[in-house]
Amino acid sequence: MQFIDLKTQYSKIKDLVDSKVLAVLESGAYIGGPEITELEEKLAEFSGVKHCLACSNGTDALLIPLMAWDVKPGDAVFTTSFTFIATGEVAALRGATPVFVDIDPDTYNMCPDSLEKTIQKVIKEGKLTPKVVIPVDLFGIAADYDRINEISKKYNIKVLEDGAQSYGGTYKGRRTCSLANAASTSFYPAKPLGAYGDAGASFTNDDELINIYKSIRVHGSGIDKYDNIRIGLNARMSTIQAAVLLAKLTIFDDEIISRDRIANNYHQLLKDKVKIPIVPEGYTSAWAQYTIQVESTEKRQEIFKRFSENGIPYSVFYPIPLHKQTAYKDICVVADDLSKSEIAAERVFSIPMHPYLEEKDQEKIASLIYSK
């Protein structure tokens, strides 16, 4: 059984993927080929924003907006501790201070109340300038952007949506990656829309900002490529990855429908047995993962033992919150209470989720979860 079945997906669109990749090989336009522009236009249209910048990976897709906004030492970048390291890492790479806030225990996304209390704490201490909030749309579900945007605007803080796990989901009728001042996503192969290697994208409605993005993507280039006008990155997307993503976009809507159907089947199999994912009213999930919570670490280990004995793959996202990781030991600020993040890290785990998962496999997984 596969945790994410990319081989079956490839078999469905093999001819299209192969033809698009072959076209790139025949053209020789491995960097900056026409597929890049086509992909950017289609992603912007899909997301409901004016501009999309295709780039090298999801981490650079987060870093580029911070660079464009001149995030620097002395600035505070607020995000959650219950996420992948990249979200806090980009703040540290700019010399800014990651400030970790707690999560909502139902969605595992940023808690707006914790955010506002922590912003007030930072302002009161007077050591840092609140600059950016990075909510993370964890496991496929958007954060509460109405509240987060309102709070951030109150304190004159930019909001950067980390949609690395939510691309294809919606929030109150709007697509993810259109919900804040800027947004970023990842096309790592395991994502709902994944390439066959590293790739990412940044989104904005700001005409000036997209031009800065384009400059940063290619070493801070200006009109003359040998007259660089700012410090930038080498953050270009491979044309081959763009070709793969263009092929996958043709089935993406259908795959999101399949993911939702599979998630609903899990709901029926697992309700009243474990804590299942909660999708708030007015939201839809991209189901990057199907993540459940049990009552203790010990119970989780019991289930893992049964899974291992029966060939069931699983994963824990994320066993160590960022504020407890070595890299952040001396460089972060934390909210007064991160207990919900710590509880989630001890009790959640993710089970197989992909558009081609069969019901019989779901039934087997469910039987092993609540087996005595």
Secondary structure, DSSP 8 states (H G I E B T S, - for coil): --SS-HHHHHHHHHHHHHHHHHHHHHHT--BS-HHHHHHHHHHHHHHT-SEEEEES-HHHHHHHHHHHTT--TTEEEEEESSS-HHHHHHHHHTT-EEEEE-B-TTT-SB-HHHHHHHHHHHHHHTSSEEEEEE-B-GGG----HHHHHHHHHHTT-EEEEE-TTTTT-EETTEETTSSSSEEEEE--TTSSS--SS--EEEEES-HHHHHHHHHHHBTT--SSTTS--S---B---BHHHHHHHHHHHHHHHHHHHHHHHHHHHHHHHHTTTSB-----TTEE---S-EEEE-S-HHHHHHHHHHHHHTT---B-S-SS-GGGSGGGTTT-EE-S--HHHHHHHHHEEEE---TT--HHHHHHHHHHHS--
